[in-house]
Amino acid sequence: MPDIYFILAGLLVGFCVGVTGVGGGSLMTPILISVMGVPANVAIGTDLLYASISKFCGSLVHAKKLNIVWPIVLWLAIGSIPASLGTTWALHHFFSSANEYKKLLTMVLGFMLVLTGVSIVFRAQIERFFARKRHDSSERSQDEHATALLKNKPLVVFMGAVLGIFVTLSSVGAGAFGVMALVLLFPNLPMIRVIGSDVAHAVLLTLVAGLGHLVSGNVDFHMLTMLLIGAIPAIIIGTLISSRLPEHHIRRILGITLLLLGVNFIINPTKAKAPASVAPAAVISNNKVQITPSVS
């Protein structure tokens, strides 16, 4: 497929991220699979590294503004990194080839997209629900936050492990579900610090998960470069004009789209297999995805 299509995909997803703050992994992976025809394993592996690179700049901003609670990031990582590595190991050792676990990856992707779509569509209601449980904690000291962390260490590690598994299998969830988990675990932590901590953890998790897929041959560096060429300027433009666009309506459309895509991936995780003599097999050559016919 011509490079311009991947650049345009990066532009579209980057713009959505800039305007709404969501849509990175949850939108990029379905586009690569459904529109571009990229194999699910390659789409997920490439998107994980794409997410890590694109979120890195945001994490630097949060770090500079002291919005990151590093102990939370550390304990999340203690759960998520081993879980991600273990998931990659399991995929590599329990399946003889990527073709065998494509269905699993696609079904998990569908499940995560449905959850993401629902969370986006009903974001206002969810935020109001959490707001009733939150208190003004802007004056809380670091010691008070540390005490809250000590009480929740096992849950933080467990939540990190859950994120590690699902993010590695689908490339979706490091952002939206990480925020939701931290809000549940630390209801009195200022939202800006929740977001900053989640972004910092997401950079680390998507990098490790992406490198795991890289070892398994599931990353296309040429495609990754084209996506970033389109996405980086689009994120900047979308962020600059976000205040002038109907963000509420864009979010709703995005949420419904992800919900429908997720349902489709769950119902139809893979297309009916063709006879062995003509079934296409995806291979990676010179860092590009190629589709070649299999011969029995």
Secondary structure as GFF3:
##gff-version 3
##sequence-region A 1 296
A	DSSP	alpha_helix	3	20	.	.	.	ID=ss1
A	DSSP	alpha_helix	24	30	.	.	.	ID=ss2
A	DSSP	pi_helix	31	35	.	.	.	ID=ss3
A	DSSP	alpha_helix	40	64	.	.	.	ID=ss4
A	DSSP	alpha_helix	70	94	.	.	.	ID=ss5
A	DSSP	alpha_helix	98	121	.	.	.	ID=ss6
A	DSSP	alpha_helix	123	133	.	.	.	ID=ss7
A	DSSP	alpha_helix	142	170	.	.	.	ID=ss8
A	DSSP	alpha_helix	176	185	.	.	.	ID=ss9
A	DSSP	alpha_helix	191	215	.	.	.	ID=ss10
A	DSSP	alpha_helix	221	241	.	.	.	ID=ss11
A	DSSP	three_ten_helix	242	244	.	.	.	ID=ss12
A	DSSP	alpha_helix	247	267	.	.	.	ID=ss13
A	DSSP	beta_strand	280	285	.	.	.	ID=ss14
A	DSSP	beta_strand	288	293	.	.	.	ID=ss15
###
